[in-house]
Amino acid sequence: MAKLNGGQLIEKVFKKEGIKYIFGLPGGHIYPMIESCDENGIKFISVRHEMNAAFMAEGFALTAREVGVCTGTAGPGFTNLVTGIANAYCNQVPLLCVGGKAKTSEFDRNELQDFNQMDLVKGMTKHARQIPDGYRIPEYFGRAIAEALGDRPGPVYLEVPREKMDFQEYDESKVEFQNTWVVHSKPQGNPKDIEAAAKMINNAKRPIVIAGSGAYFSKAEKELTEFIEKVDCPIFTRNAGRGMVPDTHPLAICIGSNKHPVCDAAIKYSDCIIIIGTRTGYTLNRDAFPKGAPIVRIDISQAAISDQLDIQVGVVGDAKEVLKQLIPLVERGNHKEWIGELKDSQGQMMGFIANAAVSPQVPIHPIRLVSEIRKFIDKDTILVIDGGDTASWGNMLLPAMGPGQLLTIANGSFGPLGVGVPYAISAALAHPDKKVILLTGDGAFGYGAMEYDTCLKYGIKITTIILNDSCWGMIKNSEAKKSAKEKEFVGLYLRNEVRYDEVVKAMGAYGEFVRNPEDIAPAIKRALEQDKPAVVNVLTDVKIGFAF
């Protein structure tokens, strides 16, 4: 039988489990894995910084609902991945990070890139292990993938000492490969809890659904749509759940965030709040729920059911399976008056911004820019949103057109700037049949600008629209609200009119610069028509911060 190194064993597991891409930077500690994977149809995407590799893996998981894989060599390659791992942990996204590691004979001897990586990563992963024996590589990698995808998803970490990856060989006949490591069956809810939930829903006059990442990774969009249509129940989607019921659906109201005035009012006045696979916290604050609020909560985690909220009914189970159980028991409802009230409120809010949406002002009003982008979004568009105030405008005003078709910095509470370009790249790889539009702030774009070189290297087409206000706008806006005094801001301004479009043009991409509002749509149209990645750099008014 063949003799295989550790990298070849990892490739065989990845092939068996359907891994399509690995994102990272080459390094000696991990090169055998990279080489074997790329030679056997698992594409290695070589990036310009490992943080972006982790974001790309997370973005791939968010849009493809598969485990995303990133890698970094020992020491600094690994530490550069940490922000992305932490984001996946807070966002509960299935991510497998493979870290290189010095040879075991070099541990604690001040050798090149030897570092205690395990202690750093344990607190931000579901599962973290070092490979103890090369013959057990398939076991450890298979288990890690199962951990990443199982129950509540999340990141996992494996590190492979260099001699086990590279210098040792293993007799293939003595290596055990299980038939499968990932079990796809999911738990149903307790029938008594299902009956109690159905009774409460049937008695409601003003029900709402708030659905999030748990429903998305459960792949419950079909059941969720059937459920709300039968109950005649308005829905608010949030985090990775955005677009599970497209924002164009008659029962879709707006983003599921109490920072949105319509969602906030719906929570306050509903007589049955059905929370499916989403957590309270940053944008769904416990204080938004009135004391004694009538809540039905569905989650695969028992601990999550009562987290921060008193509930009337809790159903522990997979969102898709629970909805299958509920649909036969709920009655066909008619809540047109309640839905009409929410739709009217949403219409009033959009009316509030109507003038800004057509504003001729120069520098350009941010709402005018977002409104122009909206014209180019259709059912085959994946929208990516990054930045501070930029993301706030985008998340409130731009539509999610389908499951996995809106990826945003606001997917969870960690909120790292710079996810935009990496998310867009992985979305384009996962869905080559769709157009990918990224709306980003100028500050956030700086984190991933060099990944345009990655786009060109691999023929990846994305279109980035930069809201360029030459400022870290969200911080400026929040600090201005705290102080009535006229004082100079410290460190908040970027250089005026930086030509990011020229930066990407120098790499070989397409770029346009826009000063006037009437030029926005033609520039975006031309950018989308290119056969290469593009940037439209739009100057906007620094004085206008997010106002909701």
C-alpha positions as CSV (number, residue, x, y, z in Angstrom):
1,M,0.0,0.0,0.0
2,A,1.0,3.6,-0.5
3,K,2.9,5.6,2.0
4,L,1.2,9.0,2.8
5,N,2.3,12.1,4.7
6,G,0.0,13.9,7.0
7,G,-1.0,16.5,4.4
8,Q,-2.2,13.7,2.2
9,L,-4.3,12.1,4.9
10,I,-6.0,15.5,5.6
11,E,-6.8,15.8,1.9
12,K,-8.5,12.4,1.9
13,V,-10.7,13.5,4.8
14,F,-11.5,16.8,3.1
15,K,-12.4,15.0,-0.1
16,K,-14.6,12.6,1.7
17,E,-16.5,15.4,3.5
18,G,-16.9,17.5,0.4
19,I,-14.6,20.4,1.2
20,K,-14.2,22.7,-1.9
21,Y,-11.9,25.4,-0.8
22,I,-9.1,26.2,1.7
23,F,-8.2,29.8,2.3
24,G,-4.8,30.8,3.6
25,L,-1.2,31.7,3.0
26,P,1.5,29.0,2.3
27,G,3.9,28.1,5.0
28,G,6.3,25.3,5.6
29,H,4.4,23.9,8.5
30,I,1.2,23.4,6.5
31,Y,2.5,23.1,2.9
32,P,2.0,19.3,2.4
33,M,-1.7,19.7,3.2
34,I,-2.0,22.7,0.8
35,E,-0.2,20.9,-2.0
36,S,-2.1,17.6,-1.7
37,C,-5.5,19.4,-1.5
38,D,-4.9,21.6,-4.5
39,E,-3.5,18.7,-6.6
40,N,-6.7,16.7,-5.8
41,G,-9.4,19.2,-6.6
42,I,-9.7,21.1,-3.3
43,K,-8.8,24.6,-4.4
44,F,-6.3,26.5,-2.3
45,I,-7.0,30.3,-2.4
46,S,-3.8,32.1,-1.5
47,V,-4.6,35.4,0.2
48,R,-2.6,38.5,1.1
49,H,-3.3,38.3,4.9
50,E,-4.4,35.4,7.0
51,M,-7.1,37.5,8.8
52,N,-8.8,37.7,5.4
53,A,-8.4,33.9,4.9
54,A,-10.4,33.4,8.1
55,F,-13.1,35.9,7.0
56,M,-13.3,34.2,3.6
57,A,-13.8,30.8,5.2
58,E,-16.5,32.3,7.4
59,G,-18.1,34.0,4.5
60,F,-18.1,30.7,2.5
61,A,-19.8,29.0,5.4
62,L,-22.4,31.8,5.7
63,T,-23.4,31.7,2.0
64,A,-22.9,28.0,1.3
65,R,-24.0,26.6,4.6
66,E,-21.0,24.3,4.6
67,V,-17.9,24.2,6.9
68,G,-15.4,26.9,5.8
69,V,-11.7,26.0,6.1
70,C,-8.8,28.3,6.7
71,T,-5.2,27.7,7.5
72,G,-2.1,29.5,8.7
73,T,1.4,28.5,9.4
74,A,2.9,28.3,12.9
75,G,3.3,31.4,15.0
76,P,2.3,34.6,13.2
77,G,0.4,32.8,10.5
78,F,-1.8,31.4,13.2
79,T,-2.1,34.6,15.2
80,N,-3.2,36.5,12.1
81,L,-6.2,34.1,11.9
82,V,-7.4,34.9,15.5
83,T,-9.8,37.8,14.7
84,G,-11.6,35.7,12.1
85,I,-11.9,32.7,14.5
86,A,-13.3,35.0,17.2
87,N,-15.8,36.4,14.8
88,A,-17.0,32.9,13.8
89,Y,-17.3,32.0,17.4
90,C,-19.5,35.1,18.2
91,N,-21.5,34.5,15.0
92,Q,-21.8,30.7,15.5
93,V,-20.5,29.9,12.1
94,P,-19.0,26.5,11.2
95,L,-15.3,27.1,10.6
96,L,-12.3,24.7,10.6
97,C,-9.0,26.4,11.3
98,V,-5.9,24.3,10.7
99,G,-2.8,25.7,12.4
100,G,0.7,24.8,11.7
101,K,2.9,23.9,14.7
102,A,6.6,23.5,15.3
103,K,8.0,20.0,15.6
104,T,7.4,18.4,19.0
105,S,11.2,18.2,19.5
106,E,11.3,22.0,19.2
107,F,8.6,22.8,21.8
108,D,9.7,25.4,24.4
109,R,13.2,25.7,23.0
110,N,12.8,29.2,21.4
111,E,12.8,27.7,17.9
112,L,11.3,29.4,14.9
113,Q,7.6,30.2,15.2
114,D,7.1,27.9,18.2
115,F,4.3,29.4,20.3
116,N,1.6,28.3,22.7
117,Q,-1.3,28.5,20.2
118,M,-3.6,26.2,22.0
119,D,-4.2,28.3,25.1
120,L,-5.0,31.3,23.0
121,V,-7.6,29.6,20.8
122,K,-9.4,27.4,23.4
123,G,-11.6,30.2,24.6
124,M,-12.9,31.1,21.1
125,T,-13.7,27.6,19.7
126,K,-16.1,24.8,20.3
127,H,-13.4,22.3,20.0
128,A,-9.6,22.6,19.9
129,R,-7.0,19.8,19.7
130,Q,-3.4,19.0,18.7
131,I,-2.9,15.9,16.7
132,P,-1.1,13.4,19.0
133,D,-0.5,10.6,16.4
134,G,-0.3,10.9,12.7
135,Y,-2.3,7.7,12.2
136,R,-5.2,9.4,13.9
137,I,-5.3,12.4,11.6
138,P,-8.5,11.2,9.9
139,E,-10.2,10.6,13.2
140,Y,-9.3,14.1,14.5
141,F,-10.2,15.9,11.3
142,G,-13.5,14.0,10.9
143,R,-14.5,14.7,14.5
144,A,-13.6,18.4,14.1
145,I,-15.8,18.8,11.1
146,A,-18.7,17.1,12.9
147,E,-18.1,19.5,15.9
148,A,-18.2,22.5,13.7
149,L,-21.5,21.6,12.0
150,G,-23.2,19.9,15.0
151,D,-26.0,21.4,17.1
152,R,-25.2,25.1,17.3
153,P,-22.4,25.6,14.7
154,G,-19.1,27.2,15.5
155,P,-15.4,27.3,14.8
156,V,-13.0,24.4,15.7
157,Y,-9.2,24.3,15.7
158,L,-6.7,21.6,14.9
159,E,-3.0,22.0,14.9
160,V,-0.5,19.5,13.4
161,P,3.1,19.4,14.6
162,R,5.3,19.7,11.6
163,E,6.8,16.2,11.7
164,K,3.3,14.7,11.7
165,M,2.3,16.8,8.7
166,D,5.5,16.5,6.7
167,F,8.4,14.3,7.7
168,Q,6.6,11.1,8.9
169,E,4.9,8.7,6.5
170,Y,2.0,6.4,7.2
171,D,1.0,3.1,5.7
172,E,-2.4,3.8,4.1
173,S,-3.6,0.2,4.9
174,K,-3.2,1.0,8.7
175,V,-5.1,4.3,8.6
176,E,-8.8,4.2,9.6
177,F,-11.3,6.2,7.6
178,Q,-14.8,6.0,8.9
179,N,-17.8,5.8,6.5
180,T,-19.0,9.2,7.8
181,W,-18.2,11.6,10.6
182,V,-21.2,14.0,10.1
183,V,-24.7,12.8,11.0
184,H,-27.4,14.8,9.2
185,S,-30.4,13.8,11.2
186,K,-31.7,16.6,13.5
187,P,-33.7,16.4,16.8
188,Q,-37.4,17.2,16.9
189,G,-39.2,19.0,19.7
190,N,-41.1,17.4,22.5
191,P,-44.7,16.8,21.3
192,K,-46.1,18.4,24.5
193,D,-44.1,21.6,23.9
194,I,-45.2,21.6,20.2
195,E,-48.8,21.4,21.2
196,A,-48.4,24.2,23.7
197,A,-46.7,26.4,21.1
198,A,-49.4,25.7,18.5
199,K,-52.1,26.6,21.0
200,M,-50.5,29.9,21.9
201,I,-50.0,30.7,18.2
202,N,-53.6,29.9,17.3
203,N,-54.9,32.2,20.0
204,A,-52.7,35.1,18.9
205,K,-54.1,38.2,17.2
206,R,-50.8,40.0,16.7
207,P,-48.2,37.3,16.2
208,I,-44.7,37.9,14.8
209,V,-41.7,35.7,13.9
210,I,-38.1,36.7,14.5
211,A,-35.8,34.2,12.8
212,G,-32.0,34.1,12.8
213,S,-28.9,32.1,12.2
214,G,-30.1,28.9,13.8
215,A,-33.0,28.7,11.3
216,Y,-30.6,29.4,8.5
217,F,-28.1,26.7,9.2
218,S,-31.1,24.3,9.8
219,K,-32.0,25.0,6.1
220,A,-35.5,25.8,7.2
221,E,-36.5,28.4,4.6
222,K,-39.2,26.2,3.0
223,E,-40.8,25.3,6.3
224,L,-40.5,28.9,7.6
225,T,-42.3,30.3,4.5
226,E,-45.0,27.7,4.8
227,F,-45.5,28.4,8.5
228,I,-45.8,32.2,8.2
229,E,-48.1,31.9,5.2
230,K,-50.4,29.5,7.0
231,V,-50.5,31.6,10.2
232,D,-50.5,34.8,8.2
233,C,-47.7,36.0,10.4
234,P,-45.3,38.9,9.7
235,I,-41.6,38.0,9.9
236,F,-38.4,39.7,10.8
237,T,-35.2,38.0,9.7
238,R,-31.7,38.8,11.2
239,N,-28.1,37.8,11.2
240,A,-27.4,34.8,8.9
241,G,-31.2,34.4,8.7
242,R,-31.6,37.5,6.5
243,G,-33.3,36.5,3.3
244,M,-34.6,33.1,4.4
245,V,-37.9,34.7,3.6
246,P,-36.9,37.3,1.0
247,D,-37.5,40.9,1.9
248,T,-39.8,41.0,-1.2
249,H,-42.3,38.6,0.4
250,P,-45.6,40.2,1.5
251,L,-45.1,39.0,5.1
252,A,-41.5,40.2,5.4
253,I,-41.4,43.5,7.2
254,C,-37.8,44.5,7.9
255,I,-34.6,43.5,9.6
256,G,-35.1,41.7,13.0
257,S,-33.4,44.3,15.2
258,N,-34.9,46.4,18.0
259,K,-32.7,49.2,16.6
260,H,-35.1,49.4,13.8
261,P,-38.2,51.3,14.9
262,V,-40.7,49.1,13.2
263,C,-39.3,45.9,14.6
264,D,-39.1,47.5,18.0
265,A,-42.8,48.5,17.9
266,A,-43.8,45.0,16.7
267,I,-42.0,43.4,19.7
268,K,-43.8,45.8,22.1
269,Y,-47.3,45.3,20.7
270,S,-47.2,41.6,19.7
271,D,-49.3,39.1,21.7
272,C,-47.2,36.1,20.5
273,I,-43.5,36.6,19.7
274,I,-42.0,33.4,18.0
275,I,-38.2,33.5,18.2
276,I,-36.6,30.9,16.0
277,G,-32.9,30.2,16.2
278,T,-31.6,33.5,17.3
279,R,-30.1,35.1,20.4
280,T,-30.8,38.2,22.4
281,G,-28.0,40.6,22.7
282,Y,-26.5,43.5,20.7
283,T,-29.3,44.1,18.2
284,L,-32.1,42.2,19.9
285,N,-31.8,43.5,23.4
286,R,-33.6,41.9,26.3
287,D,-34.9,45.3,27.3
288,A,-36.8,45.6,24.1
289,F,-39.2,42.9,25.3
290,P,-41.9,44.1,27.7
291,K,-42.1,42.3,31.1
292,G,-44.2,39.2,30.7
293,A,-44.0,39.3,26.9
294,P,-45.7,36.3,25.3
295,I,-42.8,34.4,23.9
296,V,-42.5,31.1,22.1
297,R,-38.8,30.2,21.7
298,I,-37.4,27.5,19.4
299,D,-33.7,26.6,19.6
300,I,-31.5,23.6,19.3
301,S,-29.8,24.5,22.5
302,Q,-31.7,24.0,25.7
303,A,-29.7,26.7,27.5
304,A,-30.5,29.2,24.8
305,I,-34.3,28.8,25.4
306,S,-34.3,30.8,28.6
307,D,-31.3,32.9,28.0
308,Q,-32.1,36.5,29.1
309,L,-35.8,36.1,28.5
310,D,-38.8,34.7,30.5
311,I,-40.8,32.6,28.0
312,Q,-44.2,31.0,28.0
313,V,-43.2,28.1,25.7
314,G,-39.8,26.7,24.9
315,V,-39.2,24.1,22.2
316,V,-35.8,22.4,22.1
317,G,-35.1,21.1,18.7
318,D,-33.8,21.8,15.2
319,A,-35.7,24.7,13.6
320,K,-36.6,22.9,10.4
321,E,-37.8,19.8,12.3
322,V,-39.8,21.8,14.8
323,L,-41.5,23.8,12.1
324,K,-42.4,20.6,10.3
325,Q,-44.1,19.5,13.6
326,L,-45.9,22.8,14.0
327,I,-47.3,23.4,10.5
328,P,-50.0,20.7,10.8
329,L,-51.1,22.0,14.2
330,V,-51.4,25.7,13.5
331,E,-54.6,27.1,12.1
332,R,-54.9,29.1,9.0
333,G,-54.9,32.7,10.2
334,N,-56.0,36.1,9.1
335,H,-54.0,39.0,10.6
336,K,-54.3,41.5,7.7
337,E,-55.1,44.4,10.0
338,W,-52.0,43.8,12.2
339,I,-49.8,43.2,9.1
340,G,-51.2,46.4,7.6
341,E,-50.2,48.4,10.7
342,L,-46.6,47.2,10.5
343,K,-46.5,47.8,6.7
344,D,-47.8,51.3,7.2
345,S,-45.2,52.0,9.8
346,Q,-42.5,50.7,7.5
347,G,-43.9,52.8,4.7
348,Q,-43.8,55.9,7.0
349,M,-40.2,55.3,7.9
350,M,-39.3,54.9,4.2
351,G,-41.2,58.2,3.5
352,F,-39.1,59.8,6.2
353,I,-36.0,59.2,4.1
354,A,-37.6,59.7,0.7
355,N,-36.2,63.2,0.1
356,A,-32.7,62.0,1.0
357,A,-33.0,59.1,-1.4
358,V,-33.2,61.6,-4.3
359,S,-31.1,64.3,-2.8
360,P,-29.1,66.3,-5.4
361,Q,-26.6,67.5,-2.7
362,V,-22.8,67.3,-3.2
363,P,-21.1,65.7,-1.4
364,I,-23.5,62.9,-1.8
365,H,-26.0,62.0,0.9
366,P,-25.4,58.4,2.1
367,I,-29.0,57.5,1.7
368,R,-28.9,58.6,-2.0
369,L,-25.9,56.3,-2.5
370,V,-27.7,53.3,-0.8
371,S,-30.9,54.1,-2.8
372,E,-29.0,54.0,-6.1
373,I,-27.4,50.6,-5.2
374,R,-30.9,49.3,-4.5
375,K,-31.8,49.6,-8.2
376,F,-29.2,46.9,-9.1
377,I,-30.3,44.3,-6.6
378,D,-32.4,41.4,-7.9
379,K,-33.2,37.8,-7.0
380,D,-29.7,36.7,-8.2
381,T,-27.7,39.3,-6.2
382,I,-25.6,38.5,-3.2
383,L,-25.1,41.7,-1.1
384,V,-22.2,42.2,1.3
385,I,-22.1,45.0,3.7
386,D,-19.1,46.3,5.7
387,G,-18.3,49.4,7.8
388,G,-19.7,51.4,10.7
389,D,-22.4,54.0,9.7
390,T,-22.1,52.5,6.1
391,A,-23.3,49.1,7.4
392,S,-26.0,50.7,9.5
393,W,-27.5,52.4,6.4
394,G,-27.1,49.3,4.3
395,N,-28.5,46.8,6.8
396,M,-31.6,49.0,7.3
397,L,-32.3,50.0,3.7
398,L,-31.0,47.2,1.4
399,P,-33.0,44.0,0.8
400,A,-32.0,40.4,1.4
401,M,-33.1,38.5,-1.6
402,G,-32.7,34.9,-0.5
403,P,-31.0,32.6,2.0
404,G,-27.2,33.3,2.2
405,Q,-27.6,36.4,-0.1
406,L,-26.9,39.1,2.5
407,L,-23.6,38.9,4.4
408,T,-22.8,41.6,6.8
409,I,-20.4,42.8,9.5
410,A,-23.5,43.0,11.7
411,N,-24.1,39.2,11.5
412,G,-23.2,39.0,15.2
413,S,-21.9,41.0,18.2
414,F,-18.2,41.0,17.4
415,G,-18.3,43.4,14.5
416,P,-14.8,43.4,13.0
417,L,-14.3,45.9,10.3
418,G,-12.8,44.4,7.1
419,V,-15.0,41.4,6.5
420,G,-16.4,43.0,3.3
421,V,-13.9,42.1,0.6
422,P,-13.2,38.6,2.0
423,Y,-16.9,37.8,2.4
424,A,-17.5,39.0,-1.2
425,I,-14.7,36.8,-2.6
426,S,-16.0,33.7,-0.9
427,A,-19.6,34.5,-1.9
428,A,-18.5,34.7,-5.6
429,L,-16.7,31.4,-5.3
430,A,-19.7,29.7,-3.7
431,H,-22.2,31.1,-6.2
432,P,-20.5,31.9,-9.5
433,D,-23.9,32.2,-11.1
434,K,-24.8,35.3,-9.0
435,K,-23.6,38.9,-9.0
436,V,-21.8,40.0,-5.8
437,I,-22.1,43.6,-4.7
438,L,-20.2,44.9,-1.7
439,L,-21.1,48.2,0.0
440,T,-18.3,49.2,2.3
441,G,-17.0,52.3,4.1
442,D,-13.7,53.7,3.0
443,G,-12.1,52.8,6.4
444,A,-13.3,49.2,6.2
445,F,-12.2,48.8,2.6
446,G,-8.6,49.5,3.7
447,Y,-8.5,46.2,5.6
448,G,-9.0,44.1,2.5
449,A,-8.0,46.3,-0.5
450,M,-5.0,44.1,-1.4
451,E,-7.3,41.1,-1.8
452,Y,-8.3,42.6,-5.1
453,D,-5.0,41.1,-6.2
454,T,-6.4,37.8,-5.0
455,C,-9.5,38.4,-7.1
456,L,-7.4,39.0,-10.2
457,K,-5.2,36.1,-9.5
458,Y,-8.1,33.6,-9.4
459,G,-10.5,35.4,-11.8
460,I,-13.0,36.3,-9.1
461,K,-15.5,39.0,-10.0
462,I,-16.9,41.2,-7.3
463,T,-18.2,44.8,-7.5
464,T,-17.4,47.1,-4.5
465,I,-19.1,50.4,-3.9
466,I,-17.2,52.5,-1.4
467,L,-19.1,55.1,0.7
468,N,-16.1,57.4,1.0
469,D,-16.6,60.1,3.7
470,S,-12.9,60.2,4.6
471,C,-13.8,59.4,8.2
472,W,-14.3,56.7,10.8
473,G,-17.9,57.8,10.7
474,M,-19.7,55.7,13.3
475,I,-17.2,56.8,16.0
476,K,-17.4,60.4,14.9
477,N,-21.2,60.4,15.1
478,S,-21.4,58.7,18.5
479,E,-18.7,61.0,20.0
480,A,-20.5,64.1,18.6
481,K,-23.7,63.0,20.4
482,K,-22.0,62.6,23.7
483,S,-20.5,66.2,23.7
484,A,-22.1,69.5,23.0
485,K,-18.8,71.2,22.9
486,E,-17.0,72.0,19.6
487,K,-13.8,70.1,19.9
488,E,-11.4,68.6,17.4
489,F,-11.8,64.9,16.9
490,V,-8.7,62.7,17.5
491,G,-7.7,60.2,14.9
492,L,-11.1,60.0,13.2
493,Y,-10.4,61.6,9.8
494,L,-8.9,59.8,6.9
495,R,-7.2,61.7,4.0
496,N,-9.7,63.5,1.8
497,E,-10.7,62.0,-1.5
498,V,-8.4,59.0,-1.4
499,R,-8.5,57.4,-4.9
500,Y,-9.2,53.7,-4.0
501,D,-10.4,53.3,-7.5
502,E,-6.9,54.1,-8.8
503,V,-5.4,51.7,-6.3
504,V,-7.3,48.7,-7.8
505,K,-6.8,50.0,-11.3
506,A,-3.0,49.8,-10.7
507,M,-3.5,46.1,-9.9
508,G,-5.5,45.5,-13.0
509,A,-9.1,45.8,-11.8
510,Y,-11.7,48.4,-13.0
511,G,-12.3,51.6,-11.1
512,E,-14.5,54.7,-11.2
513,F,-14.6,57.8,-9.1
514,V,-18.0,59.6,-8.4
515,R,-18.6,63.1,-7.1
516,N,-22.1,63.8,-8.3
517,P,-25.3,61.8,-7.4
518,E,-26.5,61.5,-11.0
519,D,-23.3,59.7,-11.9
520,I,-23.8,56.9,-9.3
521,A,-26.1,54.6,-11.3
522,P,-24.2,54.8,-14.6
523,A,-20.9,54.1,-12.8
524,I,-22.4,51.0,-11.0
525,K,-23.9,49.8,-14.3
526,R,-20.5,50.0,-16.0
527,A,-18.7,48.3,-13.1
528,L,-21.2,45.4,-13.2
529,E,-20.7,45.0,-16.9
530,Q,-17.0,44.4,-16.6
531,D,-15.5,41.0,-16.8
532,K,-13.2,41.7,-13.9
533,P,-13.5,42.9,-10.3
534,A,-14.5,46.6,-10.0
535,V,-14.6,49.4,-7.5
536,V,-16.9,52.5,-7.6
537,N,-15.5,55.1,-5.2
538,V,-18.2,57.5,-4.2
539,L,-17.6,60.7,-2.2
540,T,-20.2,61.2,0.5
541,D,-21.1,63.8,3.1
542,V,-19.0,63.4,6.2
543,K,-21.5,65.5,8.2
544,I,-24.3,63.0,7.9
545,G,-24.2,60.1,10.4
546,F,-26.6,57.2,10.8
547,A,-29.8,58.7,12.2
548,F,-32.1,55.9,13.3
